[in-house]
Amino acid sequence: MIGKEKVVLVTGGAKGLGAYLCRKLSSEDWSVVIHYYKSEEQAFALEKEFEKEGKKALTVQADLSKQNEARGIIDKIRAVFGRLDAVINNSGVYDAVPLELTEEKDWFRGINSTASAVLFTTLASLPLLRLSGRGRIVNIGDSSCDRIGSREMALGYHLGKIGVYLLTKSFARENARYGITVNVVSPGYLENSQGLPPLSKIPAGRYGTFEDIWRGVKFFLDEKQSYITGSHLIVSGGWNLR
């Protein structure tokens, strides 16, 4: 890594889990690039919050399912920071639409906000990550993204998360020689998730928190974890063991 500054891009970073990760990263002296698609007010509020704390931040807008827009935000990062050390692919839209009611817009919204966004963001980021010498990519998956099975809701989203799992493995293999690690952290049911099951269904007896996911992300970002790549960390309290 060149110098001491560390720059990280968080997609879908304006609210929810993304905003939580941005705050944690900023508190650990990362310069944070906050990506948003439509949540402009929240994104710029977060940037101002960091600036008041004397931390570096940049807000960027893009539809990451479009390759030229993904390239555009990397161009902005290059112009402002001249480097990129890590990417957290967090974006994803879950629409709880039943299978037989799925329409074209639901299907493509689910796939594009997950697999397409990860593909195009990662492709655009690779040149800068390779220059870093210790690039890190952490994708946010789903606790069942490594399993092919039936789904009742949000088929586009779930197929997209399976795609994220495949992309993680593929990019990990192709980029290990550049010192880049690519891993996936997959949440189970979080406290803010839609359609929460009874706690009796979760072996750990509680729903997950943003802090639980952050701990997994932080582990993969660690410079010492240079030999772990293509790995899948499921953070679900045992939900995936059913």
BAFI-3210 file (N, C-alpha, C; in Angstrom, 3 decimals, decimal comma, padded with zeros to 6 digits):
// residues 242
n [1|2|3|4|5|6|7|8|9|10|11|12|13|14|15|16|17|18|19|20|21|22|23|24|25|26|27|28|29|30|31|32|33|34|35|36|37|38|39|40|41|42|43|44|45|46|47|48|49|50|51|52|53|54|55|56|57|58|59|60|61|62|63|64|65|66|67|68|69|70|71|72|73|74|75|76|77|78|79|80|81|82|83|84|85|86|87|88|89|90|91|92|93|94|95|96|97|98|99|100|101|102|103|104|105|106|107|108|109|110|111|112|113|114|115|116|117|118|119|120|121|122|123|124|125|126|127|128|129|130|131|132|133|134|135|136|137|138|139|140|141|142|143|144|145|146|147|148|149|150|151|152|153|154|155|156|157|158|159|160|161|162|163|164|165|166|167|168|169|170|171|172|173|174|175|176|177|178|179|180|181|182|183|184|185|186|187|188|189|190|191|192|193|194|195|196|197|198|199|200|201|202|203|204|205|206|207|208|209|210|211|212|213|214|215|216|217|218|219|220|221|222|223|224|225|226|227|228|229|230|231|232|233|234|235|236|237|238|239|240|241|242]
n.u [000,848|000,569|001,913|000,145|-002,568|-005,824|-008,259|-011,650|-014,396|-017,827|-020,582|-024,041|-024,070|-025,442|-027,472|-028,932|-027,342|-025,124|-024,538|-023,897|-021,556|-019,949|-019,654|-018,250|-015,885|-014,897|-014,392|-012,201|-010,272|-010,309|-010,541|-013,579|-015,616|-018,772|-021,241|-024,299|-027,573|-030,281|-030,635|-029,949|-030,063|-029,522|-026,968|-025,303|-025,649|-024,325|-021,728|-021,183|-021,289|-018,974|-017,018|-017,262|-016,132|-013,564|-012,731|-011,986|-014,090|-016,099|-018,828|-020,638|-022,688|-024,450|-025,892|-025,205|-025,648|-025,088|-022,383|-020,804|-021,406|-020,466|-017,744|-017,443|-017,635|-015,323|-013,437|-013,818|-012,947|-010,268|-009,459|-009,834|-008,602|-006,580|-006,121|-007,277|-008,161|-009,883|-013,019|-016,379|-018,961|-022,064|-024,569|-028,024|-031,329|-034,147|-037,150|-040,121|-041,672|-043,955|-043,247|-045,045|-046,142|-044,222|-042,869|-041,376|-039,917|-039,439|-037,850|-035,489|-034,665|-033,931|-031,784|-030,043|-029,335|-027,742|-025,971|-025,203|-024,342|-022,192|-020,478|-019,829|-018,862|-016,668|-015,048|-014,417|-012,976|-010,637|-008,078|-007,095|-007,112|-005,194|-002,913|-002,714|-001,543|-002,419|-005,105|-008,546|-011,599|-014,825|-017,735|-021,230|-023,325|-025,809|-027,350|-028,058|-026,909|-025,079|-026,357|-028,417|-031,767|-035,344|-037,189|-039,482|-040,046|-038,956|-037,307|-035,505|-033,683|-032,600|-031,459|-029,603|-027,920|-026,860|-025,369|-023,540|-022,069|-020,854|-019,365|-017,620|-015,964|-014,856|-013,542|-011,758|-010,015|-008,854|-007,453|-005,703|-002,964|-002,265|-002,234|-004,708|-007,538|-010,666|-013,698|-016,742|-019,303|-022,053|-025,122|-027,621|-030,900|-031,402|-031,979|-033,508|-034,613|-036,963|-039,981|-039,390|-038,498|-039,811|-037,994|-037,423|-036,717|-034,141|-031,032|-029,199|-030,846|-031,426|-031,827|-029,663|-027,240|-026,138|-023,596|-022,628|-022,238|-020,375|-018,110|-017,353|-016,767|-014,682|-012,732|-012,004|-010,953|-008,601|-005,112|-003,472|-004,792|-004,011|-003,932|-006,328|-008,830|-011,616|-013,383|-016,312|-018,165|-020,600|-022,956|-025,174|-026,251|-026,692|-028,907|-028,687|-028,229|-030,379]
n.v [-001,186|002,182|004,779|006,068|006,576|005,210|004,197|003,558|002,237|002,182|000,656|001,464|002,975|004,912|004,506|002,324|-000,849|-000,205|002,509|002,168|000,620|002,485|004,447|002,995|002,410|004,994|005,758|004,260|005,490|005,294|006,768|007,480|006,557|007,255|005,669|006,208|005,610|006,588|007,771|010,541|012,690|011,427|010,440|012,730|013,938|012,137|012,391|015,054|014,708|013,184|014,991|017,024|015,743|015,832|013,976|012,358|012,235|011,259|011,704|009,858|009,358|006,840|004,562|001,457|-000,744|-000,083|-000,083|002,091|004,051|002,946|002,952|005,671|006,574|005,502|006,911|009,407|008,862|008,313|010,845|012,439|011,106|009,529|006,862|003,565|001,311|-000,581|-002,211|-002,376|-004,171|-003,560|-002,900|-003,548|-004,498|-005,593|-006,825|-007,941|-009,781|-012,215|-015,295|-015,949|-013,528|-011,969|-009,385|-007,924|-005,623|-006,111|-008,406|-007,604|-005,469|-006,739|-008,450|-006,620|-004,815|-006,278|-008,687|-007,555|-005,002|-005,636|-006,931|-004,869|-002,776|-003,988|-004,700|-002,126|-001,156|-002,650|-001,852|000,273|-001,017|-002,965|-001,432|-000,698|-002,787|-004,330|-004,872|-005,068|-006,729|-006,926|-008,595|-008,336|-010,871|-013,366|-015,494|-017,899|-017,953|-019,683|-021,942|-023,837|-023,746|-023,807|-020,723|-018,487|-015,829|-012,698|-013,425|-012,444|-010,986|-013,035|-014,742|-012,956|-012,686|-015,251|-015,053|-013,105|-014,607|-016,453|-014,625|-013,676|-015,917|-016,188|-013,719|-013,764|-015,884|-014,975|-012,699|-013,104|-013,192|-010,577|-009,672|-009,099|-009,725|-011,401|-011,719|-012,951|-011,840|-013,052|-012,163|-013,440|-013,344|-010,059|-007,548|-005,578|-006,791|-007,821|-009,679|-011,323|-014,443|-016,540|-016,289|-018,748|-020,278|-019,698|-020,834|-019,421|-017,823|-015,134|-012,182|-011,022|-008,291|-005,087|-004,710|-007,300|-008,015|-006,119|-006,966|-009,252|-008,134|-006,395|-008,245|-009,430|-007,203|-006,708|-006,211|-008,311|-010,560|-011,804|-014,211|-015,337|-015,858|-015,821|-016,840|-017,693|-016,223|-016,914|-015,203|-015,798|-016,760|-019,456|-019,915|-020,768|-023,451|-025,025]
n.w [000,000|-000,867|000,926|003,854|003,774|003,469|001,259|000,762|-001,025|-000,611|-001,752|-002,092|000,217|001,681|003,543|006,090|006,423|004,835|005,497|008,167|007,954|006,648|008,667|010,618|009,241|008,747|011,371|011,849|010,468|007,684|004,467|003,160|000,468|-000,382|-001,935|-003,663|-005,047|-005,257|-002,791|-002,065|-000,151|002,328|001,800|001,407|003,866|005,490|004,512|005,305|008,045|008,505|007,647|009,542|011,639|010,964|009,117|005,969|003,135|000,344|-001,801|-004,159|-007,040|-008,797|-011,174|-010,790|-012,330|-014,824|-016,888|-017,744|-015,868|-013,502|-014,105|-014,173|-011,454|-010,406|-011,827|-010,635|-008,050|-008,540|-009,422|-007,133|-004,896|-005,945|-005,588|-004,559|-002,146|-001,113|-001,704|-000,864|-001,755|-001,387|-002,277|-003,095|-003,798|-002,218|-003,059|-001,891|-003,644|-004,652|-006,444|-008,643|-009,160|-010,135|-012,067|-015,015|-014,247|-011,527|-011,611|-013,058|-011,493|-009,117|-009,965|-011,255|-009,227|-007,635|-008,683|-011,229|-010,447|-008,735|-010,547|-012,496|-010,892|-009,651|-011,874|-012,823|-010,681|-010,423|-011,698|-010,004|-007,525|-007,919|-008,060|-005,431|-004,029|-001,972|-002,285|-001,325|-001,609|-000,521|-000,643|-000,094|000,660|000,870|003,225|002,080|-000,399|-001,442|-002,116|-004,246|-004,562|-003,946|-004,038|-002,577|-002,714|-004,166|-006,474|-008,425|-006,875|-005,208|-007,109|-008,080|-005,822|-005,674|-007,948|-007,083|-005,267|-007,036|-008,587|-006,638|-006,142|-008,706|-009,291|-007,179|-007,784|-010,173|-009,397|-007,289|-007,706|-007,826|-005,296|-004,347|-002,392|-002,430|-000,987|000,567|002,693|004,294|005,438|007,722|008,954|009,822|012,358|011,148|008,976|006,405|006,956|009,287|010,773|013,467|016,553|017,577|015,447|014,887|015,707|017,380|018,833|018,503|016,425|013,808|013,891|012,625|013,572|013,863|011,184|010,413|011,852|010,460|007,936|008,642|009,391|006,912|005,642|006,909|006,725|007,356|006,569|004,115|002,796|002,630|000,486|-001,759|000,026|002,006|004,381|006,577|008,384|010,427|012,772|012,804|011,237|008,594|008,829|008,801]
ca.u [000,000|001,366|001,622|-000,666|-003,985|-006,583|-009,494|-012,602|-015,681|-018,954|-021,764|-025,240|-023,540|-026,142|-028,386|-028,946|-026,061|-024,069|-024,174|-023,234|-020,195|-019,224|-019,298|-017,210|-014,653|-014,416|-013,870|-010,906|-009,390|-010,405|-011,233|-014,741|-016,394|-020,149|-022,028|-025,757|-028,304|-031,365|-030,686|-029,024|-030,069|-028,821|-025,551|-024,584|-025,666|-023,265|-020,462|-021,008|-021,012|-017,560|-016,204|-017,282|-015,225|-012,214|-012,426|-012,147|-015,195|-016,535|-020,112|-020,766|-023,975|-024,394|-026,634|-024,084|-025,972|-024,605|-020,935|-020,181|-021,576|-019,518|-016,440|-017,438|-017,334|-013,915|-012,697|-013,884|-012,076|-008,897|-009,187|-009,811|-007,688|-005,466|-005,928|-008,416|-007,602|-010,891|-014,391|-017,414|-020,133|-023,174|-025,861|-028,963|-032,724|-034,997|-038,584|-040,787|-042,722|-044,078|-042,786|-046,013|-046,525|-043,018|-042,919|-040,063|-039,207|-038,999|-036,792|-034,245|-034,250|-033,229|-030,514|-029,147|-028,836|-026,851|-024,913|-024,701|-023,612|-020,915|-019,638|-019,320|-018,063|-015,395|-014,250|-013,915|-012,082|-009,438|-006,803|-006,625|-006,861|-003,919|-001,850|-002,637|-000,636|-003,118|-006,515|-009,540|-012,987|-015,739|-019,097|-022,284|-024,146|-027,042|-026,972|-028,319|-026,456|-024,235|-027,202|-029,475|-032,997|-036,536|-037,409|-040,883|-040,125|-037,791|-036,483|-034,410|-032,707|-031,907|-030,603|-028,491|-026,994|-026,123|-024,387|-022,492|-021,242|-020,050|-018,419|-016,601|-015,024|-014,192|-012,596|-010,708|-009,029|-008,167|-006,713|-004,821|-001,566|-002,048|-002,348|-006,090|-008,409|-012,086|-014,456|-018,148|-019,926|-023,474|-025,998|-028,896|-031,928|-030,995|-033,093|-034,333|-035,004|-038,393|-040,502|-038,568|-039,057|-039,784|-036,656|-037,249|-036,167|-032,729|-030,338|-028,557|-031,881|-031,561|-031,586|-028,356|-027,117|-025,141|-022,284|-022,209|-021,759|-019,152|-016,980|-016,913|-016,155|-013,405|-011,786|-011,499|-010,212|-007,320|-003,938|-002,850|-005,551|-003,637|-003,957|-007,722|-009,548|-012,649|-014,073|-017,700|-018,435|-022,040|-023,201|-026,628|-026,685|-027,080|-030,111|-028,375|-028,011|-031,671]
ca.v [000,000|003,397|005,739|005,626|006,770|004,062|004,653|002,466|002,527|001,390|000,856|001,471|003,403|006,065|004,184|000,935|-001,495|000,541|003,679|001,668|000,259|003,739|005,068|002,177|002,594|006,340|005,785|003,584|006,336|005,118|007,775|006,708|006,980|006,843|005,581|006,110|005,642|007,552|008,334|011,677|013,444|010,652|010,313|013,976|014,140|011,295|013,030|016,214|014,163|012,807|016,199|017,711|014,995|015,961|012,794|012,529|011,485|011,666|011,125|009,646|008,804|006,036|003,322|000,545|-001,777|000,455|-000,151|003,413|004,809|002,366|003,502|007,096|006,849|005,178|008,067|010,458|008,442|008,506|012,277|013,026|010,422|008,927|005,490|002,852|000,153|-001,594|-002,020|-003,175|-004,224|-003,722|-002,522|-004,627|-004,139|-006,759|-006,601|-009,183|-010,087|-013,668|-015,807|-015,886|-012,132|-011,271|-008,686|-007,633|-004,617|-006,751|-009,348|-006,914|-004,651|-007,626|-008,892|-005,499|-004,151|-007,220|-009,268|-006,605|-003,945|-006,188|-007,168|-003,660|-002,028|-004,677|-004,533|-000,755|-000,899|-003,489|-001,184|000,982|-001,994|-003,618|-000,489|-000,627|-003,807|-005,160|-004,572|-005,904|-006,646|-007,674|-008,573|-008,700|-011,894|-013,789|-016,723|-019,082|-017,697|-020,785|-023,128|-023,760|-024,326|-023,026|-019,452|-018,089|-014,385|-011,937|-014,344|-011,713|-010,681|-014,248|-015,169|-012,014|-012,997|-016,436|-014,502|-012,456|-015,712|-016,924|-013,562|-013,658|-017,003|-015,953|-012,612|-014,176|-016,704|-014,185|-011,552|-013,447|-012,893|-009,139|-009,341|-008,720|-010,772|-011,184|-012,601|-012,587|-011,931|-013,269|-012,062|-014,127|-012,353|-008,961|-006,958|-004,736|-007,559|-008,031|-011,018|-012,046|-015,690|-016,598|-016,504|-020,177|-020,877|-019,318|-021,512|-018,487|-017,219|-013,684|-011,719|-010,422|-006,838|-004,517|-004,909|-008,662|-008,012|-005,322|-007,766|-010,088|-007,263|-005,926|-009,358|-009,591|-006,004|-006,694|-006,436|-009,596|-011,667|-011,779|-015,561|-015,788|-015,281|-016,710|-017,458|-017,317|-016,152|-016,804|-014,598|-016,016|-017,359|-020,835|-020,002|-021,499|-024,872|-025,742]
ca.w [000,000|-001,008|001,975|004,988|003,536|003,001|000,638|000,571|-001,654|-000,104|-002,585|-001,256|001,509|002,242|004,638|006,512|006,672|004,155|006,296|009,378|007,577|006,383|009,945|011,242|008,481|009,004|012,740|011,820|009,654|006,246|003,673|002,715|-000,692|-000,129|-003,164|-003,556|-006,315|-005,122|-001,430|-002,107|001,104|003,359|001,438|001,670|005,316|006,028|004,142|006,184|009,378|008,541|007,504|010,830|012,516|010,428|008,308|004,534|002,549|-000,986|-002,160|-005,606|-007,444|-010,016|-011,367|-010,986|-013,310|-016,097|-016,784|-017,890|-014,627|-012,547|-014,469|-013,848|-010,048|-010,185|-012,347|-009,615|-006,942|-009,011|-009,479|-005,783|-003,981|-006,662|-005,124|-003,989|-001,446|-000,793|-002,177|-000,210|-002,631|-000,452|-002,864|-003,378|-003,512|-001,965|-003,189|-001,483|-004,618|-004,855|-007,729|-009,735|-009,384|-010,570|-013,345|-015,596|-013,455|-010,285|-011,977|-013,400|-010,341|-008,199|-010,541|-011,559|-008,009|-006,938|-009,515|-012,232|-009,745|-008,272|-011,721|-013,125|-009,924|-009,463|-013,091|-012,884|-009,548|-010,413|-011,956|-008,812|-006,461|-008,208|-007,691|-003,973|-003,535|-000,976|-002,499|-000,656|-002,052|000,339|-001,166|000,858|000,028|001,520|003,922|001,256|-001,766|-001,906|-002,295|-005,250|-004,035|-004,275|-003,358|-002,701|-002,909|-004,627|-007,254|-009,057|-005,829|-004,778|-008,205|-008,091|-004,730|-006,109|-008,871|-006,287|-004,746|-008,163|-008,934|-005,590|-006,429|-009,981|-009,154|-006,235|-008,496|-011,201|-008,875|-006,170|-008,057|-007,658|-003,878|-004,057|-001,866|-002,708|-000,100|000,707|004,014|004,034|006,612|007,825|009,274|010,689|013,122|010,276|007,791|006,147|007,161|010,253|011,296|014,938|017,095|017,818|014,233|014,771|016,800|018,307|019,658|018,287|015,068|013,629|013,947|011,713|014,188|013,517|009,802|010,406|012,342|009,347|006,931|009,185|009,336|005,557|005,259|007,625|005,881|007,700|005,974|002,703|002,230|002,631|-000,655|-002,270|001,166|002,269|005,814|006,821|009,694|010,476|014,028|012,569|010,406|007,364|009,126|008,784]
c.u [000,889|000,978|000,724|-002,167|-004,622|-007,921|-010,388|-013,868|-016,727|-020,148|-023,019|-024,921|-024,316|-027,019|-028,266|-027,571|-024,911|-023,601|-023,451|-021,779|-019,355|-018,770|-018,173|-015,870|-014,060|-013,796|-012,508|-009,960|-009,282|-011,004|-012,350|-015,413|-017,786|-020,910|-023,513|-026,347|-029,397|-031,370|-029,714|-028,923|-029,286|-027,324|-024,775|-024,592|-024,554|-021,890|-020,167|-020,670|-019,530|-016,654|-016,153|-016,349|-013,777|-011,773|-012,678|-013,277|-015,531|-017,848|-020,215|-022,105|-023,789|-025,426|-025,586|-024,409|-025,568|-023,094|-020,276|-020,321|-020,671|-018,109|-016,329|-017,104|-015,878|-013,035|-012,690|-012,972|-010,618|-008,529|-009,035|-008,724|-006,444|-005,209|-007,259|-007,869|-008,609|-012,242|-015,306|-018,660|-021,356|-024,540|-026,731|-030,362|-033,552|-036,457|-039,301|-041,987|-042,781|-043,705|-043,790|-046,559|-045,345|-043,204|-041,506|-039,267|-038,679|-037,784|-035,466|-033,749|-033,465|-031,862|-029,541|-028,552|-027,854|-025,726|-024,341|-023,868|-022,251|-019,966|-019,015|-018,486|-016,694|-014,500|-013,631|-012,856|-010,722|-008,133|-006,243|-006,313|-005,531|-002,743|-001,658|-001,628|-001,236|-004,613|-007,434|-010,917|-013,814|-017,147|-020,082|-023,245|-025,451|-026,759|-027,255|-027,805|-025,547|-025,028|-028,253|-030,698|-034,170|-036,577|-038,856|-041,029|-038,833|-036,804|-035,294|-033,300|-031,913|-031,003|-029,384|-027,469|-026,221|-025,035|-023,242|-021,529|-020,312|-018,990|-017,291|-015,532|-014,196|-013,158|-011,462|-009,618|-008,208|-007,227|-005,795|-003,375|-001,235|-002,119|-003,738|-006,842|-009,861|-012,872|-015,891|-018,600|-021,431|-024,310|-027,147|-029,955|-031,369|-032,224|-034,037|-034,816|-036,523|-038,761|-039,688|-039,241|-039,099|-038,358|-036,376|-036,638|-034,673|-031,971|-029,717|-029,566|-032,003|-031,384|-030,209|-028,406|-026,111|-023,732|-021,751|-021,605|-020,459|-017,939|-016,442|-016,206|-014,771|-012,345|-011,174|-010,696|-008,814|-006,162|-003,298|-003,560|-005,277|-003,728|-005,370|-008,447|-010,502|-013,469|-015,465|-017,949|-019,925|-022,259|-024,710|-027,122|-027,153|-028,310|-029,876|-028,223|-029,293|-031,724]
c.v [001,243|004,376|005,173|005,753|005,500|004,571|003,457|002,997|001,605|001,656|000,699|001,955|004,495|005,742|002,715|000,385|-000,725|001,742|003,265|001,313|001,497|004,397|004,301|002,385|003,975|006,435|005,109|004,221|005,935|006,385|007,044|007,356|006,383|006,839|005,535|006,106|006,704|008,281|009,501|012,400|012,726|010,574|011,580|014,335|013,346|011,880|014,229|015,782|013,821|014,033|016,987|017,046|015,067|014,785|013,089|011,653|012,086|010,962|011,028|008,986|007,999|004,932|002,294|-000,633|-001,330|000,605|001,216|004,242|004,270|002,890|004,965|007,378|006,494|006,301|009,204|010,124|008,656|009,996|012,890|012,421|009,834|007,477|004,894|001,564|-000,938|-001,200|-002,935|-003,076|-004,591|-003,489|-003,743|-004,228|-005,407|-006,339|-007,919|-009,478|-011,598|-014,070|-015,556|-014,484|-011,300|-010,659|-008,351|-006,665|-005,216|-007,641|-008,618|-006,007|-005,506|-008,036|-007,727|-004,850|-005,024|-007,676|-008,279|-005,512|-004,426|-006,394|-005,873|-002,804|-002,667|-004,517|-003,137|-000,478|-001,575|-002,744|-000,437|000,016|-002,708|-002,718|-000,418|-001,614|-004,707|-004,906|-005,569|-005,648|-007,521|-007,502|-008,970|-009,651|-012,113|-015,171|-017,996|-018,920|-018,791|-022,067|-022,877|-024,478|-023,445|-021,738|-019,037|-016,632|-013,865|-012,787|-013,637|-011,399|-011,921|-014,800|-014,250|-012,302|-014,291|-016,004|-013,817|-013,496|-016,236|-015,890|-013,469|-014,699|-016,696|-014,840|-012,962|-014,954|-015,867|-013,133|-011,848|-013,065|-011,410|-008,705|-008,896|-009,918|-010,385|-012,205|-012,104|-012,822|-011,990|-013,201|-013,046|-013,064|-011,324|-008,345|-006,140|-005,469|-007,644|-009,482|-011,863|-013,334|-015,645|-016,865|-017,981|-020,901|-020,605|-019,922|-020,568|-017,756|-015,718|-013,381|-011,066|-008,896|-006,372|-004,742|-006,314|-008,708|-007,224|-006,140|-008,689|-009,288|-006,806|-007,015|-009,482|-008,380|-005,961|-007,018|-007,792|-010,779|-011,757|-013,140|-016,147|-015,095|-016,311|-017,368|-016,879|-017,387|-015,918|-016,326|-014,657|-016,606|-018,796|-021,019|-020,869|-023,006|-025,695|-026,752]
c.w [000,000|000,099|003,055|004,742|002,995|002,483|000,359|-000,082|-001,072|-001,003|-001,732|000,143|002,223|003,442|005,005|006,816|006,046|004,953|007,570|009,072|007,300|007,686|010,647|010,545|008,723|010,394|012,838|010,801|008,190|005,642|002,945|001,511|-000,540|-001,450|-002,830|-004,958|-006,252|-003,782|-001,275|-000,761|002,192|003,078|001,779|003,153|005,976|005,713|005,052|007,610|009,514|008,471|008,805|011,833|012,041|009,582|006,831|004,016|001,189|-001,272|-003,673|-005,903|-008,719|-009,983|-011,741|-011,894|-014,720|-016,009|-016,886|-016,620|-013,526|-012,832|-014,067|-012,391|-009,722|-010,717|-011,327|-008,436|-007,323|-008,994|-008,089|-004,902|-004,666|-006,310|-004,668|-003,406|-001,150|-001,378|-001,377|-001,080|-001,801|-001,094|-003,157|-002,950|-003,391|-002,044|-002,920|-002,384|-004,826|-006,280|-008,849|-009,983|-009,897|-011,950|-013,801|-014,735|-012,152|-010,544|-012,193|-012,272|-009,344|-008,707|-010,730|-010,320|-007,236|-007,864|-010,521|-011,576|-009,268|-009,451|-012,236|-012,173|-009,747|-010,685|-013,167|-011,821|-009,659|-010,720|-010,739|-007,679|-006,680|-007,863|-006,184|-003,410|-002,473|-001,066|-001,811|-001,284|-001,125|-000,228|-000,077|000,137|000,762|002,093|003,129|-000,175|-002,308|-002,146|-003,361|-004,702|-004,399|-003,458|-003,597|-003,093|-003,549|-005,431|-007,911|-008,070|-005,449|-005,875|-008,301|-007,011|-005,008|-007,093|-008,160|-005,722|-005,845|-008,557|-007,906|-005,875|-007,676|-009,889|-008,189|-006,957|-009,473|-010,633|-007,696|-006,466|-007,937|-006,189|-003,469|-003,499|-002,127|-001,894|000,021|002,143|003,800|005,304|006,537|008,060|010,240|011,349|012,249|009,034|007,644|006,460|008,119|010,723|012,823|015,417|017,349|016,617|014,065|015,951|017,821|019,185|019,545|016,807|014,993|013,702|012,896|012,256|013,873|012,119|009,699|010,848|011,255|008,267|007,390|009,126|007,944|005,076|005,867|006,681|006,144|007,038|004,474|002,026|002,222|001,487|-001,228|-001,179|001,379|003,772|006,024|008,246|009,933|011,784|013,870|011,707|009,177|007,586|009,075|007,634]
res [m|i|g|k|e|k|v|v|l|v|t|g|g|a|k|g|l|g|a|y|l|c|r|k|l|s|s|e|d|w|s|v|v|i|h|y|y|k|s|e|e|q|a|f|a|l|e|k|e|f|e|k|e|g|k|k|a|l|t|v|q|a|d|l|s|k|q|n|e|a|r|g|i|i|d|k|i|r|a|v|f|g|r|l|d|a|v|i|n|n|s|g|v|y|d|a|v|p|l|e|l|t|e|e|k|d|w|f|r|g|i|n|s|t|a|s|a|v|l|f|t|t|l|a|s|l|p|l|l|r|l|s|g|r|g|r|i|v|n|i|g|d|s|s|c|d|r|i|g|s|r|e|m|a|l|g|y|h|l|g|k|i|g|v|y|l|l|t|k|s|f|a|r|e|n|a|r|y|g|i|t|v|n|v|v|s|p|g|y|l|e|n|s|q|g|l|p|p|l|s|k|i|p|a|g|r|y|g|t|f|e|d|i|w|r|g|v|k|f|f|l|d|e|k|q|s|y|i|t|g|s|h|l|i|v|s|g|g|w|n|l|r]
***
